[in-house]
Amino acid sequence: MLQRFKYLIRYFLLILFLGYTAGITLFTHLHVVNGISIVHSHPFKKDIQHTHTALEFELIQMLNHFVSTNPPAAVVVFVFIVLFTFILVTKPISRTYQTPYYGLAGLRAPPFQF
């Protein structure tokens, strides 16, 4: 049951991500309300002029200006890149090869019987 759920959720999340990405990149349009330009995206027919209510514009504004108390991902990525670069620069690269078995002179032939 759990394996089936993992299998289904994997494809559901992929389809959800692709649908969201397509929705925000392919259907961007502009509304001018009282001299204020509002840019947002959602699927719509280009032939038909559509409008939004004041409540919908307020929701668009809230979703576009979401503020989180967590540190931005850019700071985390920057710190990771700096630490990774520091480790690569300071840690010497060993160019010698080591054998996992000590004391063995070499390989032997496989057993053979008459």
N, C-alpha and C positions, 0 to 999 in steps of 0.2 A: 504493500500500500504506500509506504513511504517512498520507495523507488519510483513508483508511478507518479506520485506528487512532484518529486524532484524533476522528473522528466517533463511533466506538463508545465511546471512553473518556469523552467528554463526557456521554453519556447514562448510562453506567455510574456515573460519579461522582455525577451528580444523583440517580439512584435510590438509591445507597448513602447519600448524605446524608439524603434524605427518609426512608429506612427507619430510619436511626440516630436521627434526630430524633423520629420517631413512636415508636420503641421506648423512648426515655428519657422521653417525656412521657405516653404513653398507658397504660403498663403498670406504673406505680410501685406498689409494695406494701411491706408491713412484715412483718418476722419478729422475734419476741422469743425470744432464746436466752440462757438463764441470766440473765434480767433485763436484758439488753442489747438495745436496739432496733436492728435493721439494716434500713435503707431502701435499696432498690435497684429496678431495673426490668428486665424482660424479658417477652416475650410468654408468657402462660400462660392457662389456662382458669379463670375465676372460680368455676366450680361445683366444681372439684376442689381439695382442699387439697394443696399441694405442699410439699416440704421440700428442704433442701440439705444436703450433707455438710459436714464441717468444712473440707475442702480447698476447696470452693466458696466458703464464707464467707471463707476467708483470701484467695482470689483477688479476691473482691468488695472486701475491705478494701484490698488492694494497688492495685486499679484506682481506687478512690475517693480514695486518698491519694497520688496520684502527685505527685512534686515534680520540677520542672525547674530546671536551673541557668541557663536563659535569663531575661532580664528579663521581667517580666510584660507582657502586651500593653497593659494599662491605662496603664502608664508611657509606652509608646511613643505611644499615642493621646493622652495628656495633653500630651506634649511637642509633638506635631504640632498640636494645637488651640491651644496657647499661641503657637507660632511663626506659625501661619496668622493668628491674631487680631492679632499684632504687625505682620505685614506689611500686613494690611488697614487697620489704624489709622494706621500711619506713612506709607504710600505714598499720595500725593495722587492723586485720580482726575481725569483730564483730561476736560474736557467739550467740548473743541474737536474738530472733524473735520478731517482732512487728506486732500487728494487725492493719489493715488499718483503722478500725473504733473504735473510742474511746467512752467509756460510755456504750457500749452494754455488757450486762452480758453474753449473749450466743445466740445461735441460737434458733429460735422459730419454732413451727410446721407450716406446710402449712395450709391455710384456709380450713375449712370444713363446709359443709352446709347439713342439713337434707333433 
